[in-house]
Amino acid sequence: MIPRYQKIVFVVLLVVSIVMGTILVRLREQAHDRLLKGEDVAPTVAPAVAPAEQATLVVANDSDGTLVEEAQSLPLPKDAEARARALLDKLLDMYAGPGSLHPVPGVPKSVLQVFLLPEAQGTGAKAANGGQLAVVDLAGAFADGHPSGILTESLTVESICGTLRANLPRITEVRFLVDGQPRATLAGHADLTRTYLTGDSLASAAVAGNPEGRP
Amino acid sequence: MIPIFKHMLTRYSGWLLTAGVVGILTCTGLGQRPTSSGGQTAPVPAQKSASPARFVVVLDAAHGGDDGGGQVGASVAEKTVTLALSVRLRSLLTARGFTVVTTREGNVNLTSDARAQIANHATAGSGGAACLSLHASEAGAGVHIFVSSLAPTQSARFLAWKTAQSAYVARSLKLAGTVNSAFEHSSTPSGGDSADANAGPIPATLARASLPGVDSMTCPAVAIEVAPIRSADRTVVTEVTDPQYQTQIVETLAAALLEWKTDQETDSHPSGGRLP
């Protein structure tokens, strides 16, 4: 004979189990709905096409070792890092194109990433002015395929620095990585371990062929 | 006891005197052979004169060993061309009375620091100096003359290794100007496979660049990069490997260095005296 109080406990536990099971099923359905809702939202919004803007590319010329500013119209994203990468992609695409005055073999993704960092503390007035350090991560295939020579390598480096400075004036310093790692030289000559000052690049463009800067 | 001491003093006085002199010389360092300054270990320069007021030219043939540098011409490594230029130039300069130090005489590996060490040891205490880093490339045209892109600074007793050249940038710019002037008065090689023989001077380009070896040199230093001679449509007229082209270049460089040496002597001693 089962006591009366045990029957009551059994019924209560049964009811609680059924209620908990129902709640769990309902919560699972809600989570599934949220997941489906998220998946639905992601692909239905088309990526916004950035409007074409005027940009200045500092283009190298191997024949006379000069850097020349060239205006180009190209779509540029709003984000500064993406903008910098788009500019450098365009610059290096030009070098890879036929008839380039600074021929450099192109690879599908020459610039892997551009990181913009605030300048290190203690660099004086530049830091106070909100100067930025751009870290340009080049693809290893690009560096490996770059023609070897002091002139051609220096011009590539200087044109990258000059292009960044011309379009993103806050960038005052540039450092280079290759495949995310420091590398001694671009292709055997140009020093990639140092920090390049973008002001020097523009000066180089202005006084090419006159290293003493005399008028 | 006293006669015994007297006897020993008489007998061994010569030995004592010799030991004393040797001890004094050892303590003062006068008895040691001259060593390289700075106490750093560096490869021994190929040639070095002991003349205190010598004018030293350091020739640094870039690359070497496992580091072949770029590809020049059809299948020639840059290291081979730079060594050939270095050997030719050394012969010309030696014949003109220069003291020449080369960083390498064969196909050996040398770091940029080792090259700068050789140059700095060789030029330390010299009456005048010029350091040339020789390169070759397929890119560009003519001869490219590079000076360190470091900002000029005043000379100091101690210089940072990576930027030691900054104290010599002003003189390096003058040296580059002299070399550029010599190329402006040069003529392109005749004969060979040159289509435009005697068409004019070898084109020279002056520029600034950051070069690890040159940036550490404590002497007036330039990097010379030899590129092919090209026509107006940028086709190669004369290859870097052309022996006549190389001869023309080393002769022009030798003439430039001779002028540089004369200028240095004139600047140091307008009355025509010896270098300090």
Boltz contact constraints between the chains, C-beta under 6 A:
constraints:
  - contact:
      token1: [A, 62]
      token2: [B, 139]
      max_distance: 6.0
  - contact:
      token1: [A, 62]
      token2: [B, 140]
      max_distance: 6.0
  - contact:
      token1: [A, 63]
      token2: [B, 141]
      max_distance: 6.0
  - contact:
      token1: [A, 65]
      token2: [B, 205]
      max_distance: 6.0
  - contact:
      token1: [A, 65]
      token2: [B, 207]
      max_distance: 6.0
  - contact:
      token1: [A, 147]
      token2: [B, 139]
      max_distance: 6.0
  - contact:
      token1: [A, 148]
      token2: [B, 70]
      max_distance: 6.0
  - contact:
      token1: [A, 149]
      token2: [B, 70]
      max_distance: 6.0
  - contact:
      token1: [A, 149]
      token2: [B, 137]
      max_distance: 6.0
  - contact:
      token1: [A, 149]
      token2: [B, 139]
      max_distance: 6.0
  - contact:
      token1: [A, 150]
      token2: [B, 135]
      max_distance: 6.0
  - contact:
      token1: [A, 150]
      token2: [B, 146]
      max_distance: 6.0
  - contact:
      token1: [A, 150]
      token2: [B, 209]
      max_distance: 6.0
  - contact:
      token1: [A, 150]
      token2: [B, 225]
      max_distance: 6.0
  - contact:
      token1: [A, 151]
      token2: [B, 139]
      max_distance: 6.0
  - contact:
      token1: [A, 151]
      token2: [B, 140]
      max_distance: 6.0
  - contact:
      token1: [A, 151]
      token2: [B, 144]
      max_distance: 6.0
  - contact:
      token1: [A, 152]
      token2: [B, 139]
      max_distance: 6.0
  - contact:
      token1: [A, 154]
      token2: [B, 209]
      max_distance: 6.0
  - contact:
      token1: [A, 188]
      token2: [B, 69]
      max_distance: 6.0
  - contact:
      token1: [A, 191]
      token2: [B, 210]
      max_distance: 6.0
  - contact:
      token1: [A, 191]
      token2: [B, 212]
      max_distance: 6.0
  - contact:
      token1: [A, 194]
      token2: [B, 210]
      max_distance: 6.0
  - contact:
      token1: [A, 211]
      token2: [B, 147]
      max_distance: 6.0
  - contact:
      token1: [A, 211]
      token2: [B, 206]
      max_distance: 6.0
  - contact:
      token1: [A, 211]
      token2: [B, 208]
      max_distance: 6.0
  - contact:
      token1: [A, 212]
      token2: [B, 173]
      max_distance: 6.0
